[in-house]
Amino acid sequence: MLQLSVLIAVICVPILAMLAMGAKVEKRQRDRAKIVQERAKLMEIYKHQF
């Protein structure tokens, strides 16, 4: 019984860690895309003023 729980822990923990890392990377990419979009909007506004 103990071996089974250890085996489950050994299999599940890395998978959960990978999923967490993936979610973090995805959020960072979304944030970066948002920043790029906002910067593009600001550049458009800046161009129209001059």
PDB file with one MODEL, atoms N, CA, C and O in Angstrom:
MODEL        1
ATOM      1  N   MET A   1       0.837  -1.209   0.000  1.00  0.00           N
ATOM      2  CA  MET A   1       0.000   0.000   0.000  1.00  0.00           C
ATOM      3  C   MET A   1       0.875   1.264   0.000  1.00  0.00           C
ATOM      4  O   MET A   1       0.596   2.221  -0.722  1.00  0.00           O
ATOM      5  N   LEU A   2       1.911   1.253   0.800  1.00  0.00           N
ATOM      6  CA  LEU A   2       2.826   2.393   0.859  1.00  0.00           C
ATOM      7  C   LEU A   2       3.523   2.596  -0.486  1.00  0.00           C
ATOM      8  O   LEU A   2       3.680   3.722  -0.957  1.00  0.00           O
ATOM      9  N   GLN A   3       3.945   1.467  -1.102  1.00  0.00           N
ATOM     10  CA  GLN A   3       4.613   1.575  -2.403  1.00  0.00           C
ATOM     11  C   GLN A   3       3.697   2.207  -3.436  1.00  0.00           C
ATOM     12  O   GLN A   3       4.143   3.004  -4.261  1.00  0.00           O
ATOM     13  N   LEU A   4       2.411   1.855  -3.395  1.00  0.00           N
ATOM     14  CA  LEU A   4       1.455   2.396  -4.354  1.00  0.00           C
ATOM     15  C   LEU A   4       1.324   3.907  -4.193  1.00  0.00           C
ATOM     16  O   LEU A   4       1.314   4.634  -5.186  1.00  0.00           O
ATOM     17  N   SER A   5       1.224   4.385  -2.957  1.00  0.00           N
ATOM     18  CA  SER A   5       1.089   5.829  -2.731  1.00  0.00           C
ATOM     19  C   SER A   5       2.368   6.561  -3.137  1.00  0.00           C
ATOM     20  O   SER A   5       2.301   7.674  -3.660  1.00  0.00           O
ATOM     21  N   VAL A   6       3.515   5.957  -2.905  1.00  0.00           N
ATOM     22  CA  VAL A   6       4.783   6.560  -3.323  1.00  0.00           C
ATOM     23  C   VAL A   6       4.837   6.629  -4.841  1.00  0.00           C
ATOM     24  O   VAL A   6       5.249   7.643  -5.405  1.00  0.00           O
ATOM     25  N   LEU A   7       4.420   5.552  -5.505  1.00  0.00           N
ATOM     26  CA  LEU A   7       4.407   5.509  -6.967  1.00  0.00           C
ATOM     27  C   LEU A   7       3.493   6.591  -7.523  1.00  0.00           C
ATOM     28  O   LEU A   7       3.857   7.281  -8.476  1.00  0.00           O
ATOM     29  N   ILE A   8       2.304   6.748  -6.934  1.00  0.00           N
ATOM     30  CA  ILE A   8       1.369   7.785  -7.379  1.00  0.00           C
ATOM     31  C   ILE A   8       1.988   9.166  -7.192  1.00  0.00           C
ATOM     32  O   ILE A   8       1.897  10.018  -8.076  1.00  0.00           O
ATOM     33  N   ALA A   9       2.616   9.384  -6.043  1.00  0.00           N
ATOM     34  CA  ALA A   9       3.252  10.677  -5.772  1.00  0.00           C
ATOM     35  C   ALA A   9       4.357  10.956  -6.791  1.00  0.00           C
ATOM     36  O   ALA A   9       4.468  12.067  -7.310  1.00  0.00           O
ATOM     37  N   VAL A  10       5.171   9.938  -7.071  1.00  0.00           N
ATOM     38  CA  VAL A  10       6.295  10.100  -8.002  1.00  0.00           C
ATOM     39  C   VAL A  10       5.789  10.420  -9.400  1.00  0.00           C
ATOM     40  O   VAL A  10       6.431  11.176 -10.130  1.00  0.00           O
ATOM     41  N   ILE A  11       4.638   9.853  -9.788  1.00  0.00           N
ATOM     42  CA  ILE A  11       4.095  10.102 -11.123  1.00  0.00           C
ATOM     43  C   ILE A  11       3.346  11.437 -11.177  1.00  0.00           C
ATOM     44  O   ILE A  11       3.501  12.199 -12.131  1.00  0.00           O
ATOM     45  N   CYS A  12       2.536  11.717 -10.152  1.00  0.00           N
ATOM     46  CA  CYS A  12       1.649  12.888 -10.199  1.00  0.00           C
ATOM     47  C   CYS A  12       2.368  14.215  -9.963  1.00  0.00           C
ATOM     48  O   CYS A  12       2.056  15.211 -10.616  1.00  0.00           O
ATOM     49  N   VAL A  13       3.320  14.239  -9.041  1.00  0.00           N
ATOM     50  CA  VAL A  13       3.962  15.505  -8.683  1.00  0.00           C
ATOM     51  C   VAL A  13       4.649  16.170  -9.881  1.00  0.00           C
ATOM     52  O   VAL A  13       4.444  17.363 -10.103  1.00  0.00           O
ATOM     53  N   PRO A  14       5.457  15.441 -10.661  1.00  0.00           N
ATOM     54  CA  PRO A  14       6.071  16.095 -11.832  1.00  0.00           C
ATOM     55  C   PRO A  14       5.046  16.570 -12.854  1.00  0.00           C
ATOM     56  O   PRO A  14       5.226  17.624 -13.464  1.00  0.00           O
ATOM     57  N   ILE A  15       3.967  15.799 -13.049  1.00  0.00           N
ATOM     58  CA  ILE A  15       2.925  16.195 -13.999  1.00  0.00           C
ATOM     59  C   ILE A  15       2.261  17.482 -13.532  1.00  0.00           C
ATOM     60  O   ILE A  15       2.058  18.403 -14.323  1.00  0.00           O
ATOM     61  N   LEU A  16       1.919  17.548 -12.234  1.00  0.00           N
ATOM     62  CA  LEU A  16       1.312  18.762 -11.685  1.00  0.00           C
ATOM     63  C   LEU A  16       2.269  19.941 -11.783  1.00  0.00           C
ATOM     64  O   LEU A  16       1.851  21.060 -12.081  1.00  0.00           O
ATOM     65  N   ALA A  17       3.546  19.695 -11.534  1.00  0.00           N
ATOM     66  CA  ALA A  17       4.548  20.757 -11.627  1.00  0.00           C
ATOM     67  C   ALA A  17       4.641  21.270 -13.066  1.00  0.00           C
ATOM     68  O   ALA A  17       4.726  22.475 -13.301  1.00  0.00           O
ATOM     69  N   MET A  18       4.624  20.342 -14.023  1.00  0.00           N
ATOM     70  CA  MET A  18       4.687  20.737 -15.437  1.00  0.00           C
ATOM     71  C   MET A  18       3.455  21.549 -15.826  1.00  0.00           C
ATOM     72  O   MET A  18       3.562  22.546 -16.541  1.00  0.00           O
ATOM     73  N   LEU A  19       2.286  21.121 -15.354  1.00  0.00           N
ATOM     74  CA  LEU A  19       1.050  21.855 -15.656  1.00  0.00           C
ATOM     75  C   LEU A  19       1.106  23.257 -15.065  1.00  0.00           C
ATOM     76  O   LEU A  19       0.708  24.226 -15.713  1.00  0.00           O
ATOM     77  N   ALA A  20       1.594  23.363 -13.848  1.00  0.00           N
ATOM     78  CA  ALA A  20       1.705  24.666 -13.195  1.00  0.00           C
ATOM     79  C   ALA A  20       2.664  25.567 -13.971  1.00  0.00           C
ATOM     80  O   ALA A  20       2.374  26.744 -14.187  1.00  0.00           O
ATOM     81  N   MET A  21       3.800  25.019 -14.388  1.00  0.00           N
ATOM     82  CA  MET A  21       4.774  25.789 -15.168  1.00  0.00           C
ATOM     83  C   MET A  21       4.156  26.230 -16.490  1.00  0.00           C
ATOM     84  O   MET A  21       4.337  27.370 -16.918  1.00  0.00           O
ATOM     85  N   GLY A  22       3.424  25.318 -17.136  1.00  0.00           N
ATOM     86  CA  GLY A  22       2.776  25.636 -18.402  1.00  0.00           C
ATOM     87  C   GLY A  22       1.784  26.772 -18.246  1.00  0.00           C
ATOM     88  O   GLY A  22       1.728  27.674 -19.082  1.00  0.00           O
ATOM     89  N   ALA A  23       0.996  26.731 -17.169  1.00  0.00           N
ATOM     90  CA  ALA A  23       0.015  27.787 -16.924  1.00  0.00           C
ATOM     91  C   ALA A  23       0.722  29.113 -16.686  1.00  0.00           C
ATOM     92  O   ALA A  23       0.264  30.156 -17.154  1.00  0.00           O
ATOM     93  N   LYS A  24       1.838  29.078 -15.959  1.00  0.00           N
ATOM     94  CA  LYS A  24       2.590  30.296 -15.659  1.00  0.00           C
ATOM     95  C   LYS A  24       3.155  30.900 -16.947  1.00  0.00           C
ATOM     96  O   LYS A  24       3.082  32.109 -17.164  1.00  0.00           O
ATOM     97  N   VAL A  25       3.720  30.036 -17.799  1.00  0.00           N
ATOM     98  CA  VAL A  25       4.302  30.499 -19.067  1.00  0.00           C
ATOM     99  C   VAL A  25       3.213  31.087 -19.954  1.00  0.00           C
ATOM    100  O   VAL A  25       3.405  32.123 -20.590  1.00  0.00           O
ATOM    101  N   GLU A  26       2.047  30.400 -19.988  1.00  0.00           N
ATOM    102  CA  GLU A  26       0.936  30.873 -20.818  1.00  0.00           C
ATOM    103  C   GLU A  26       0.476  32.260 -20.351  1.00  0.00           C
ATOM    104  O   GLU A  26       0.217  33.140 -21.172  1.00  0.00           O
ATOM    105  N   LYS A  27       0.377  32.449 -19.030  1.00  0.00           N
ATOM    106  CA  LYS A  27      -0.035  33.745 -18.495  1.00  0.00           C
ATOM    107  C   LYS A  27       0.989  34.820 -18.852  1.00  0.00           C
ATOM    108  O   LYS A  27       0.625  35.938 -19.216  1.00  0.00           O
ATOM    109  N   ARG A  28       2.279  34.471 -18.744  1.00  0.00           N
ATOM    110  CA  ARG A  28       3.334  35.430 -19.064  1.00  0.00           C
ATOM    111  C   ARG A  28       3.244  35.831 -20.539  1.00  0.00           C
ATOM    112  O   ARG A  28       3.414  37.003 -20.876  1.00  0.00           O
ATOM    113  N   GLN A  29       2.977  34.859 -21.418  1.00  0.00           N
ATOM    114  CA  GLN A  29       2.862  35.161 -22.849  1.00  0.00           C
ATOM    115  C   GLN A  29       1.662  36.067 -23.112  1.00  0.00           C
ATOM    116  O   GLN A  29       1.738  36.990 -23.923  1.00  0.00           O
ATOM    117  N   ARG A  30       0.533  35.794 -22.409  1.00  0.00           N
ATOM    118  CA  ARG A  30      -0.656  36.633 -22.577  1.00  0.00           C
ATOM    119  C   ARG A  30      -0.376  38.052 -22.107  1.00  0.00           C
ATOM    120  O   ARG A  30      -0.749  39.019 -22.771  1.00  0.00           O
ATOM    121  N   ASP A  31       0.286  38.174 -20.952  1.00  0.00           N
ATOM    122  CA  ASP A  31       0.634  39.501 -20.430  1.00  0.00           C
ATOM    123  C   ASP A  31       1.525  40.244 -21.411  1.00  0.00           C
ATOM    124  O   ASP A  31       1.340  41.436 -21.654  1.00  0.00           O
ATOM    125  N   ARG A  32       2.499  39.524 -21.978  1.00  0.00           N
ATOM    126  CA  ARG A  32       3.422  40.146 -22.921  1.00  0.00           C
ATOM    127  C   ARG A  32       2.665  40.599 -24.169  1.00  0.00           C
ATOM    128  O   ARG A  32       2.920  41.688 -24.684  1.00  0.00           O
ATOM    129  N   ALA A  33       1.748  39.785 -24.655  1.00  0.00           N
ATOM    130  CA  ALA A  33       0.953  40.143 -25.832  1.00  0.00           C
ATOM    131  C   ALA A  33       0.118  41.392 -25.547  1.00  0.00           C
ATOM    132  O   ALA A  33      -0.019  42.264 -26.405  1.00  0.00           O
ATOM    133  N   LYS A  34      -0.436  41.469 -24.340  1.00  0.00           N
ATOM    134  CA  LYS A  34      -1.235  42.628 -23.949  1.00  0.00           C
ATOM    135  C   LYS A  34      -0.379  43.889 -23.949  1.00  0.00           C
ATOM    136  O   LYS A  34      -0.800  44.940 -24.433  1.00  0.00           O
ATOM    137  N   ILE A  35       0.826  43.769 -23.402  1.00  0.00           N
ATOM    138  CA  ILE A  35       1.743  44.918 -23.351  1.00  0.00           C
ATOM    139  C   ILE A  35       2.089  45.376 -24.757  1.00  0.00           C
ATOM    140  O   ILE A  35       2.111  46.575 -25.031  1.00  0.00           O
ATOM    141  N   VAL A  36       2.358  44.432 -25.650  1.00  0.00           N
ATOM    142  CA  VAL A  36       2.698  44.769 -27.037  1.00  0.00           C
ATOM    143  C   VAL A  36       1.524  45.486 -27.705  1.00  0.00           C
ATOM    144  O   VAL A  36       1.718  46.473 -28.415  1.00  0.00           O
ATOM    145  N   GLN A  37       0.303  44.986 -27.472  1.00  0.00           N
ATOM    146  CA  GLN A  37      -0.884  45.624 -28.056  1.00  0.00           C
ATOM    147  C   GLN A  37      -1.049  47.044 -27.538  1.00  0.00           C
ATOM    148  O   GLN A  37      -1.324  47.961 -28.312  1.00  0.00           O
ATOM    149  N   GLU A  38      -0.883  47.232 -26.228  1.00  0.00           N
ATOM    150  CA  GLU A  38      -1.027  48.564 -25.640  1.00  0.00           C
ATOM    151  C   GLU A  38       0.036  49.513 -26.186  1.00  0.00           C
ATOM    152  O   GLU A  38      -0.243  50.681 -26.459  1.00  0.00           O
ATOM    153  N   ARG A  39       1.249  49.002 -26.341  1.00  0.00           N
ATOM    154  CA  ARG A  39       2.329  49.819 -26.885  1.00  0.00           C
ATOM    155  C   ARG A  39       1.993  50.241 -28.319  1.00  0.00           C
ATOM    156  O   ARG A  39       2.231  51.386 -28.703  1.00  0.00           O
ATOM    157  N   ALA A  40       1.442  49.319 -29.104  1.00  0.00           N
ATOM    158  CA  ALA A  40       1.063  49.633 -30.484  1.00  0.00           C
ATOM    159  C   ALA A  40      -0.014  50.717 -30.507  1.00  0.00           C
ATOM    160  O   ALA A  40       0.035  51.633 -31.328  1.00  0.00           O
ATOM    161  N   LYS A  41      -0.984  50.605 -29.603  1.00  0.00           N
ATOM    162  CA  LYS A  41      -2.042  51.635 -29.516  1.00  0.00           C
ATOM    163  C   LYS A  41      -1.442  52.999 -29.181  1.00  0.00           C
ATOM    164  O   LYS A  41      -1.789  54.010 -29.792  1.00  0.00           O
ATOM    165  N   LEU A  42      -0.542  53.012 -28.207  1.00  0.00           N
ATOM    166  CA  LEU A  42       0.099  54.270 -27.815  1.00  0.00           C
ATOM    167  C   LEU A  42       0.883  54.856 -28.983  1.00  0.00           C
ATOM    168  O   LEU A  42       0.873  56.070 -29.185  1.00  0.00           O
ATOM    169  N   MET A  43       1.552  54.021 -29.743  1.00  0.00           N
ATOM    170  CA  MET A  43       2.311  54.493 -30.897  1.00  0.00           C
ATOM    171  C   MET A  43       1.371  55.110 -31.930  1.00  0.00           C
ATOM    172  O   MET A  43       1.699  56.128 -32.541  1.00  0.00           O
ATOM    173  N   GLU A  44       0.195  54.492 -32.126  1.00  0.00           N
ATOM    174  CA  GLU A  44      -0.785  55.036 -33.073  1.00  0.00           C
ATOM    175  C   GLU A  44      -1.248  56.422 -32.624  1.00  0.00           C
ATOM    176  O   GLU A  44      -1.309  57.358 -33.421  1.00  0.00           O
ATOM    177  N   ILE A  45      -1.570  56.535 -31.339  1.00  0.00           N
ATOM    178  CA  ILE A  45      -2.011  57.817 -30.790  1.00  0.00           C
ATOM    179  C   ILE A  45      -0.910  58.863 -30.978  1.00  0.00           C
ATOM    180  O   ILE A  45      -1.173  59.996 -31.382  1.00  0.00           O
ATOM    181  N   TYR A  46       0.325  58.461 -30.677  1.00  0.00           N
ATOM    182  CA  TYR A  46       1.477  59.353 -30.792  1.00  0.00           C
ATOM    183  C   TYR A  46       1.644  59.824 -32.243  1.00  0.00           C
ATOM    184  O   TYR A  46       1.893  61.005 -32.488  1.00  0.00           O
ATOM    185  N   LYS A  47       1.504  58.892 -33.211  1.00  0.00           N
ATOM    186  CA  LYS A  47       1.647  59.243 -34.627  1.00  0.00           C
ATOM    187  C   LYS A  47       0.581  60.233 -35.064  1.00  0.00           C
ATOM    188  O   LYS A  47       0.855  61.154 -35.833  1.00  0.00           O
ATOM    189  N   HIS A  48      -0.657  60.036 -34.562  1.00  0.00           N
ATOM    190  CA  HIS A  48      -1.745  60.924 -34.988  1.00  0.00           C
ATOM    191  C   HIS A  48      -1.574  62.338 -34.467  1.00  0.00           C
ATOM    192  O   HIS A  48      -2.085  63.284 -35.065  1.00  0.00           O
ATOM    193  N   GLN A  49      -0.856  62.496 -33.353  1.00  0.00           N
ATOM    194  CA  GLN A  49      -0.665  63.831 -32.794  1.00  0.00           C
ATOM    195  C   GLN A  49       0.349  64.632 -33.601  1.00  0.00           C
ATOM    196  O   GLN A  49       0.315  65.863 -33.596  1.00  0.00           O
ATOM    197  N   PHE A  50       1.264  63.931 -34.304  1.00  0.00           N
ATOM    198  CA  PHE A  50       2.320  64.643 -35.038  1.00  0.00           C
ATOM    199  C   PHE A  50       2.237  64.398 -36.538  1.00  0.00           C
ATOM    200  O   PHE A  50       3.052  64.924 -37.295  1.00  0.00           O
TER     201      PHE A  50
ENDMDL
END
